[in-house]
Amino acid sequence: MIYRPWPLRLLPRHRRIMRHGAEADATVLESRPWGWASGVVRPNNKLRLRVHFGDGHTTTITRVERTHFLLQDETVGSVLPMRYDPADRAYIDIDRQALIDRHARFDAKINRARVREAEADRHPTGGDV
């Protein structure tokens, strides 16, 4: 299914795959707006993804996702975390929680760097005054 309405993510199988499914990574090969657009708002992106499974196999899938769901990781060359059912590799989806966790780690790293920079500017000699 190219477009999965969000209520499908509430179904037990999807939730089970997101909790206990096998992990994979997908590289964004193509990303373009899909559906209606209003001004500069792009509500959906049509993605072509190459999924890399842990055993070395790959597959290419096409998926439509809400732009805000992807957290600005929809550009060509981005790597998206995926989860899939090992018994049925046709059931594969973006691991949103892993995407959120990755962004949180990145934000924390940026914030630590900003604090270090601010402290260094306050005490240029490195010692307390």
MARMARTOR-864299 format. One record per residue: x, y, z of N, C-alpha, C in turn; residue number from 1. Coordinates in pm, whole numbers. Example, Ala and Ser with C-alpha at 12.3 -4.5 7.8 and 13.67 -1.06 7.14 Angstrom:
NODE      n.X      n.Y      n.Z     ca.X     ca.Y     ca.Z      c.X      c.Y      c.Z   num
NODE     1319     -569      780     1230     -450      780     1320     -330      780     1
NODE     1285     -225      708     1367     -106      714     1290        3      787     2
//
This chain:
NODE      n.X      n.Y      n.Z     ca.X     ca.Y     ca.Z      c.X      c.Y      c.Z   num
NODE       85     -116        0        0        0        0       90      124        0     1
NODE       72      209      -97      157      327     -111      126      432       -4     2
NODE       -1      449       29      -40      547      131     -112      475      243     3
NODE      -59      484      362     -121      421      477     -184      528      565     4
NODE     -316      535      569     -379      633      658     -334      610      802     5
NODE     -322      717      880     -268      705     1015     -344      609     1104     6
NODE     -478      590     1090     -544      494     1180     -491      351     1165     7
NODE     -433      318     1050     -376      183     1035     -259      160     1130     8
NODE     -197      268     1173      -85      255     1267     -132      221     1409     9
NODE     -262      223     1430     -316      186     1560     -351       38     1569    10
NODE     -343      -33     1458     -379     -174     1456     -274     -258     1530    11
NODE     -317     -369     1590     -225     -452     1670     -101     -499     1593    12
NODE     -115     -538     1467        1     -589     1393      106     -480     1377    13
NODE       63     -361     1343      158     -251     1326      229     -221     1458    14
NODE      154     -215     1565      214     -185     1695      311     -295     1737    15
NODE      278     -421     1707      367     -533     1740      497     -523     1660    16
NODE      486     -490     1531      605     -476     1446      693     -361     1497    17
NODE      633     -251     1537      711     -137     1586      780     -167     1718    18
NODE      723     -257     1798      786     -293     1925      887     -406     1910    19
NODE      852     -509     1831      933     -630     1830      984     -670     1692    20
NODE      956     -592     1590      998     -627     1455     1148     -610     1436    21
NODE     1197     -666     1328     1339     -654     1294     1367     -513     1242    22
NODE     1489     -467     1265     1529     -332     1224     1597     -335     1088    23
NODE     1579     -227     1014     1645     -208      885     1664      -58      865    24
NODE     1743      -22      767     1761      119      730     1717      135      586    25
NODE     1666      254      556     1624      283      419     1686      415      375    26
NODE     1739      416      256     1794      537      197     1688      599      107    27
NODE     1667      730      120     1570      799       37     1632      822     -101    28
NODE     1575      758     -202     1624      771     -339     1556      885     -413    29
NODE     1430      910     -378     1351     1014     -445     1248     1066     -347    30
NODE     1227     1197     -349     1129     1259     -262     1065     1373     -337    31
NODE      932     1372     -343      862     1481     -412      726     1501     -347    32
NODE      672     1622     -360      539     1647     -302      434     1555     -364    33
NODE      336     1519     -286      229     1432     -333       98     1487     -281    34
NODE       -2     1490     -366     -132     1539     -326     -141     1689     -341    35
NODE     -235     1748     -275     -257     1892     -287     -152     1968     -206    36
NODE     -128     2089     -247      -36     2177     -175     -100     2315     -165    37
NODE      -80     2381      -55     -135     2513      -33      -21     2609       -4    38
NODE        6     2698      -97      118     2790      -79      248     2713      -75    39
NODE      320     2722       35      447     2653       49      435     2526      134    40
NODE      315     2493      179      295     2376      263      293     2250      177    41
NODE      376     2153      214      377     2023      147      328     1919      247    42
NODE      200     1888      244      148     1798      348      197     1654      334    43
NODE      225     1609      213      267     1470      192      389     1466      102    44
NODE      468     1362      120      583     1336       34      572     1195      -21    45
NODE      595     1182     -150      604     1050     -211      752     1013     -212    46
NODE      785      905     -144      924      863     -128      949      733     -202    47
NODE     1065      724     -262     1114      596     -313     1232      561     -225    48
NODE     1222      448     -156     1320      408      -56     1387      277      -95    49
NODE     1518      270      -73     1589      143      -86     1614       93       55    50
NODE     1550      -18       89     1559      -74      223     1673     -175      227    51
NODE     1760     -160      326     1875     -248      344     1849     -335      468    52
NODE     1828     -464      444     1804     -559      552     1937     -604      612    53
NODE     1933     -657      733     2053     -699      803     2129     -811      735    54
NODE     2062     -891      653     2129    -1005      588     2191     -967      453    55
NODE     2192     -839      420     2255     -794      295     2158     -775      180    56
NODE     2037     -824      191     1938     -806       85     1884     -663       86    57
NODE     1839     -619      -30     1776     -488      -41     1648     -500     -121    58
NODE     1562     -403     -103     1440     -393     -183     1407     -245     -196    59
NODE     1338     -210     -301     1297      -73     -323     1147      -64     -308    60
NODE     1102       31     -226      959       50     -203      922      196     -229    61
NODE      796      219     -257      743      354     -272      640      374     -163    62
NODE      648      490      -99      562      517       15      524      664       15    63
NODE      405      695       57      361      833       78      348      854      228    64
NODE      414      958      278      411      988      422      380     1134      444    65
NODE      319     1164      556      298     1302      596      433     1367      620    66
NODE      452     1488      574      580     1556      588      617     1574      734    67
NODE      523     1611      819      557     1632      961      592     1501     1030    68
NODE      543     1387      980      575     1256     1036      723     1224     1020    69
NODE      785     1277      913      923     1244      880     1025     1333      950    70
NODE      983     1439     1017     1072     1528     1092     1184     1585     1005    71
NODE     1153     1630      887     1247     1689      791     1355     1592      743    72
NODE     1332     1463      753     1427     1365      702     1381     1308      568    73
NODE     1313     1389      487     1259     1338      361     1346     1372      242    74
NODE     1463     1433      263     1547     1472      150     1619     1352       93    75
NODE     1652     1362      -34     1724     1254     -102     1858     1233      -32    76
NODE     1889     1108       -3     2012     1074       66     1996     1054      215    77
NODE     1882     1093      270     1856     1071      412     1841      922      439    78
NODE     1873      882      561     1857      743      602     1746      738      707    79
NODE     1646      656      681     1532      642      771     1537      506      840    80
NODE     1511      502      970     1502      374     1040     1370      306     1004    81
NODE     1376      177      983     1257       99      945     1243      -20     1039    82
NODE     1123      -73     1045     1093     -198     1115     1010     -283     1021    83
NODE     1031     -414     1027      957     -505      940      931     -637     1010    84
NODE      838     -710      955      804     -843     1004      898     -942      936    85
NODE      986    -1011     1010     1080    -1105      947     1010    -1217      870    86
NODE      888    -1252      910      814    -1358      841      750    -1307      713    87
NODE      733    -1176      701      668    -1118      584      731     -981      557    88
NODE      838     -980      479      912     -856      454      831     -753      376    89
NODE      716     -792      326      629     -696      258      569     -598      359    90
NODE      563     -638      486      510     -550      589      626     -474      652    91
NODE      650     -354      603      761     -271      648      713     -128      662    92
NODE      762      -60      765      720       78      787      831      155      856    93
NODE      820      287      848      917      376      910      902      367     1062    94
NODE     1013      354     1131     1014      346     1276     1015      489     1331    95
NODE      897      541     1355      883      681     1399      951      705     1533    96
NODE      940      611     1626     1002      631     1757     1154      640     1745    97
NODE     1214      558     1661     1358      566     1639     1395      699     1576    98
NODE     1311      750     1488     1333      880     1425     1327      991     1531    99
NODE     1229      985     1619     1216     1084     1726     1336     1076     1820   100
NODE     1378      955     1856     1494      937     1945     1621      993     1881   101
NODE     1639      970     1752     1757     1021     1681     1758     1173     1684   102
NODE     1643     1235     1662     1636     1381     1666     1661     1434     1807   103
NODE     1612     1364     1908     1635     1406     2046     1784     1400     2081   104
NODE     1854     1294     2038     1999     1284     2061     2073     1397     1990   105
NODE     2033     1428     1868     2097     1535     1793     2073     1670     1862   106
NODE     1950     1695     1906     1920     1820     1977     2001     1832     2105   107
NODE     2015     1722     2180     2092     1724     2304     2239     1755     2275   108
NODE     2292     1697     2169     2432     1722     2131     2452     1869     2094   109
NODE     2360     1924     2017     2367     2066     1979     2357     2155     2102   110
NODE     2267     2122     2193     2251     2202     2314     2376     2198     2402   111
NODE     2440     2080     2414     2565     2072     2491     2673     2158     2428   112
NODE     2681     2157     2294     2781     2239     2226     2754     2388     2247   113
NODE     2629     2427     2245     2593     2567     2269     2630     2611     2410   114
NODE     2608     2525     2509     2643     2558     2646     2794     2571     2660   115
NODE     2870     2477     2602     3017     2486     2608     3067     2615     2545   116
NODE     3008     2651     2430     3048     2774     2361     3015     2897     2445   117
NODE     2898     2899     2506     2859     3012     2590     2950     3023     2712   118
NODE     2984     2910     2774     3074     2910     2889     3214     2955     2849   119
NODE     3261     2912     2734     3393     2953     2686     3396     3103     2658   120
NODE     3289     3158     2606     3283     3302     2580     3280     3381     2710   121
NODE     3219     3324     2811     3208     3394     2940     3342     3394     3013   122
NODE     3416     3284     3005     3546     3272     3072     3652     3238     2967   123
NODE     3703     3338     2894     3797     3308     2786     3927     3245     2832   124
NODE     3968     3263     2956     4093     3203     3002     4070     3060     3051   125
NODE     3948     3019     3066     3918     2884     3107     3907     2869     3258   126
NODE     3937     2970     3336     3929     2962     3481     3820     3052     3535   127
NODE     3791     3033     3664     3691     3118     3730     3754     3252     3765   128
NODE     3675     3356     3760     3724     3490     3792     3682     3526     3931   129
//
